[in-house]
Amino acid sequence: MSEPSQLRDSTQIVLQREVLRELETQLDDEFTVTIFDESEEYCRIIGSPLEIKAASDFLVRRGVTIA
């Protein structure tokens, strides 16, 4: 059985708001994801595992480090 943390990691990305600022429109246009403001500093990108993988690849290609 899958662990909840493993499922959560495959369906979301948490980034500092400043990192996403310039890429948010492109990300939202290109992928079926929801971008949720977690706080003033952080935002959460939520989507299906396939969309999150594709969005993660998109961000990495643009120099964003994803932990």
trRosetta pair geometry for C-beta under 8 A, 3 or more apart (Angstrom, degrees):
i j d omega theta_ij theta_ji phi_ij phi_ji
2 6 5.4 -126 -172 76 92 123
2 7 5.4 88 138 -51 131 103
3 6 4.4 91 63 2 90 106
3 7 7.2 -163 90 -5 48 84
4 7 5.8 -58 -150 39 35 109
4 8 6.1 35 155 -20 69 108
5 8 5.5 -53 -143 38 33 114
5 9 6.2 36 156 -22 65 106
6 9 5.9 -53 -148 34 28 111
6 10 6.7 19 156 -13 61 109
7 10 6.0 -65 -151 39 31 106
7 11 6.5 5 159 -3 66 117
8 11 6.2 -77 -147 46 28 98
8 12 6.2 -30 175 28 68 115
9 12 7.2 -85 -127 54 20 77
10 49 4.3 0 154 -116 109 102
10 52 6.3 143 168 72 47 142
10 53 7.7 -6 -158 -53 80 92
11 46 6.4 22 148 -155 85 71
11 47 6.6 -158 -164 74 67 38
11 48 6.8 -41 -123 -142 89 18
11 49 5.9 -55 -76 -69 71 64
11 52 5.7 -165 -133 -30 24 150
12 44 5.6 -13 -167 -174 119 99
12 45 6.4 151 -157 78 60 55
12 46 4.9 -14 -101 -100 93 68
12 47 7.7 138 -87 24 49 57
12 52 6.6 -64 -43 -116 14 139
13 44 7.3 155 78 -158 44 51
13 45 4.4 -4 54 53 95 109
13 52 6.2 163 -29 -154 97 98
13 55 6.7 -142 3 107 141 118
13 56 6.1 171 -79 -85 139 90
13 59 7.4 164 163 9 164 160
13 66 6.1 -49 -144 -137 118 121
14 38 6.7 26 -139 -32 102 158
14 42 5.9 9 -177 -176 97 121
14 43 7.4 175 -149 87 56 37
14 44 5.2 -21 -99 -102 76 74
14 45 7.8 -160 -73 19 30 72
15 19 4.9 -110 171 73 114 126
15 20 5.1 114 98 -43 134 111
15 42 6.9 160 87 -150 32 73
15 43 6.0 -18 65 60 80 83
15 45 7.0 25 7 -10 109 108
15 59 7.8 -135 -77 -153 150 153
15 64 7.0 -15 -126 -173 139 129
15 66 7.6 -56 -83 -106 103 80
16 19 4.6 93 66 -2 87 106
16 20 7.4 179 88 -2 48 87
16 41 6.0 -48 -140 168 81 79
16 42 6.0 -60 -108 -97 41 64
16 43 7.9 48 151 17 13 78
17 20 6.1 -71 -155 44 34 103
17 21 6.6 60 150 -58 68 89
17 37 7.2 29 -99 -129 121 87
17 40 7.0 -85 2 157 152 39
17 41 5.9 -156 6 179 106 23
17 42 6.2 -127 -34 -87 82 9
17 43 5.1 98 -94 -21 74 103
18 21 5.7 -23 -152 -16 34 120
18 41 8.0 -29 -9 -153 94 61
19 64 5.8 104 172 -130 116 106
20 23 5.7 -91 -156 60 52 94
20 24 5.1 73 152 -68 93 91
20 27 7.3 -49 -157 11 99 153
20 35 7.3 168 162 -148 148 132
20 43 5.7 -81 38 51 154 133
20 45 7.7 177 -115 -53 145 115
20 64 7.9 52 -81 -119 62 146
21 24 6.4 -35 -149 -13 18 114
23 26 5.4 -65 -163 49 62 111
23 27 5.3 64 142 -29 88 109
23 58 8.0 150 -177 134 129 104
23 59 6.8 113 136 -111 162 79
23 62 6.1 131 -97 107 138 162
23 64 7.3 -78 11 -45 161 138
24 27 5.7 -59 -143 38 27 112
24 28 6.1 23 161 -17 65 111
24 35 6.2 95 -148 -153 100 175
25 28 5.9 -58 -145 39 27 109
25 29 6.2 24 157 -17 64 111
26 29 5.8 -61 -145 39 28 109
26 30 5.9 9 165 -8 66 117
26 58 7.8 -167 126 169 109 130
27 30 6.3 -66 -138 43 22 100
27 31 6.0 -33 -178 31 62 113
27 33 6.7 -45 154 55 96 132
27 35 7.1 90 101 -64 123 130
27 45 7.1 -70 160 -123 140 136
27 55 6.1 65 -153 -144 102 104
27 58 6.7 148 -108 109 81 141
27 59 7.4 25 -97 -69 123 94
28 31 7.4 -73 -117 56 14 75
28 33 7.0 -109 -108 66 53 89
28 35 6.2 -72 -80 -6 105 125
30 58 6.8 149 97 -119 144 157
31 47 6.6 -43 151 -94 112 171
31 51 5.1 126 -174 -165 106 97
31 54 6.0 170 -109 97 119 112
31 55 4.7 15 -84 -76 178 101
31 58 7.1 -135 -38 3 130 155
32 47 6.0 132 100 -140 67 121
32 48 7.3 20 89 12 109 104
32 51 5.2 -97 63 -109 78 147
33 45 5.2 8 168 -176 138 92
33 46 6.3 147 -166 71 81 40
33 47 3.8 -68 -105 -51 79 128
33 51 5.5 177 -65 147 89 126
33 52 7.2 113 -103 -81 119 62
33 55 5.7 39 -44 -70 151 154
34 45 7.4 157 78 -157 46 46
34 46 4.7 -20 60 62 96 98
34 47 6.8 160 14 -66 68 74
35 43 5.8 14 -178 166 90 128
35 44 7.5 159 -156 81 46 46
35 45 5.5 -16 -102 -102 73 72
35 46 7.9 179 -81 20 26 73
36 43 6.4 159 81 -166 43 76
36 44 4.6 -20 64 62 100 96
36 45 7.8 -180 22 -80 74 24
36 46 6.2 23 -1 -3 118 116
37 40 7.9 26 -179 -86 113 28
37 42 8.0 126 -166 94 53 50
37 43 5.3 -45 -107 -107 46 89
38 41 7.9 -52 81 73 98 65
38 42 4.2 -35 65 100 125 97
38 43 5.7 -180 4 -111 89 23
38 44 4.9 95 -58 -23 109 98
39 42 5.2 42 41 39 92 86
45 52 7.1 143 114 -120 102 84
45 55 6.1 -152 148 138 143 152
46 52 7.9 -33 -157 -82 26 112
47 51 3.6 -86 144 92 134 127
47 52 5.0 171 69 -54 95 77
47 55 6.6 110 37 -7 145 141
48 51 4.7 88 52 11 80 103
48 52 6.8 -150 87 -7 37 88
49 52 5.8 -56 -140 38 29 110
49 53 6.3 33 158 -21 64 106
50 53 5.8 -53 -149 34 29 112
50 54 6.4 24 155 -13 63 108
51 54 5.7 -57 -147 41 32 109
51 55 5.9 31 155 -19 68 109
52 55 5.6 -53 -139 41 30 111
52 56 6.0 37 155 -25 64 106
53 56 5.7 -53 -147 34 26 115
53 57 6.5 28 153 -18 61 104
54 57 5.7 -52 -150 35 32 112
54 58 6.4 38 149 -23 64 105
55 58 5.4 -50 -149 34 34 118
55 59 6.4 32 153 -18 65 105
56 59 5.8 -55 -148 36 30 109
56 60 6.3 29 154 -19 64 107
56 66 5.5 -82 -149 31 96 176
57 60 5.8 -55 -145 37 30 111
57 61 6.4 34 155 -22 64 105
58 61 6.0 -57 -153 32 26 111
58 62 6.8 8 153 -4 60 112
59 62 5.9 -71 -155 45 33 103
59 64 3.9 -56 169 59 95 133
59 66 6.2 88 96 -49 129 120
60 63 7.7 98 -174 -33 31 8
60 64 6.2 -88 -79 64 34 75
60 65 7.8 66 -114 -103 74 30
60 66 6.3 -73 -70 8 94 112
